[in-house]
């Protein structure tokens, strides 16, 4: 087991996009990260934390377009299949949209 000296545990504070606009409420998110020092610089950790918003947006789009949240299953396999197919369908739709924009 690695010693704690070889790991970085640091809080990262993130402000949402547009938070600096006057009159707009600011709500910061705080991430506590734990990663090997040799592999994770502070900038890498900030970049990874920033990806969370892209993932959240993708899940919201998949819920609306492909029924990601429309499952009523009783077993893990059924849930896994539903999630996999919904995410695959969303990937196909995104690919088709990108191609359509390029051809327009």
C-alpha positions in Angstrom: 0.0 0.0 0.0 1.3 3.4 -1.0 2.1 6.0 1.7 0.0 9.1 2.0 3.1 11.1 1.0 2.7 10.0 -2.6 -0.9 11.1 -2.9 -2.4 14.5 -3.3 -5.7 15.3 -1.5 -6.8 18.8 -2.3 -10.0 20.7 -2.5 -10.9 22.3 -5.8 -13.4 25.1 -6.0 -15.3 25.6 -9.2 -17.7 28.4 -10.1 -20.4 27.8 -12.7 -20.1 29.5 -16.1 -21.4 33.0 -16.1 -21.0 33.4 -12.3 -19.1 36.6 -12.8 -22.0 38.3 -14.3 -23.5 41.1 -12.2 -26.8 40.3 -10.6 -26.3 36.6 -11.1 -26.3 34.2 -8.1 -23.1 32.4 -7.6 -23.0 28.9 -6.2 -19.6 27.3 -6.0 -19.0 23.6 -6.2 -16.2 22.0 -4.2 -14.6 18.8 -5.2 -12.3 16.9 -2.9 -9.9 14.9 -5.0 -7.5 12.1 -4.1 -4.9 11.1 -6.7 -1.3 10.1 -7.1 1.0 13.2 -7.1 3.1 11.8 -10.0 0.1 11.5 -12.3 -2.2 14.3 -11.3 -1.2 17.9 -11.4 -3.5 20.6 -10.1 -4.3 21.6 -13.7 -5.2 18.0 -14.7 -7.5 17.8 -11.7 -9.2 21.0 -12.7 -9.6 19.8 -16.2 -11.2 16.6 -15.1 -13.5 18.4 -12.7 -14.6 20.7 -15.5 -15.6 17.7 -17.6 -18.4 16.9 -15.1 -20.6 19.6 -16.7 -20.2 18.0 -20.2 -21.2 14.7 -18.8 -24.2 16.1 -16.9 -25.4 17.8 -20.1 -25.0 14.6 -22.1 -27.0 12.7 -19.6 -29.8 15.3 -19.6 -29.9 15.2 -23.4 -30.1 11.4 -23.3 -32.9 11.5 -20.8 -34.9 13.8 -23.1 -34.1 12.3 -26.5 -33.6 8.6 -25.8 -35.5 7.7 -22.7 -32.5 7.2 -20.4 -34.8 7.7 -17.4 -37.7 5.6 -18.7 -36.8 2.3 -17.3 -38.6 0.0 -14.8 -36.5 -3.0 -14.4 -36.1 -5.5 -11.6 -32.7 -6.9 -12.4 -29.2 -5.4 -13.0 -28.9 -7.0 -16.5 -32.1 -5.3 -17.7 -31.0 -1.9 -16.3 -27.5 -2.3 -17.8 -29.0 -3.2 -21.3 -31.4 -0.2 -21.1 -28.7 2.3 -20.2 -26.3 0.9 -22.8 -28.8 1.1 -25.6 -30.0 4.6 -24.6 -26.4 5.9 -24.5 -25.7 4.2 -27.8 -28.8 5.8 -29.4 -27.7 9.2 -28.1 -24.2 8.7 -29.6 -25.7 7.9 -33.0 -28.0 11.0 -32.8 -25.1 13.2 -31.9 -23.0 11.8 -34.7 -25.8 12.3 -37.2 -26.3 15.9 -36.1 -22.6 16.7 -36.5 -22.5 15.2 -40.0 -25.6 17.1 -40.9 -24.0 20.4 -39.8 -20.8 19.6 -41.8 -22.9 18.9 -44.9 -25.1 22.0 -44.5 
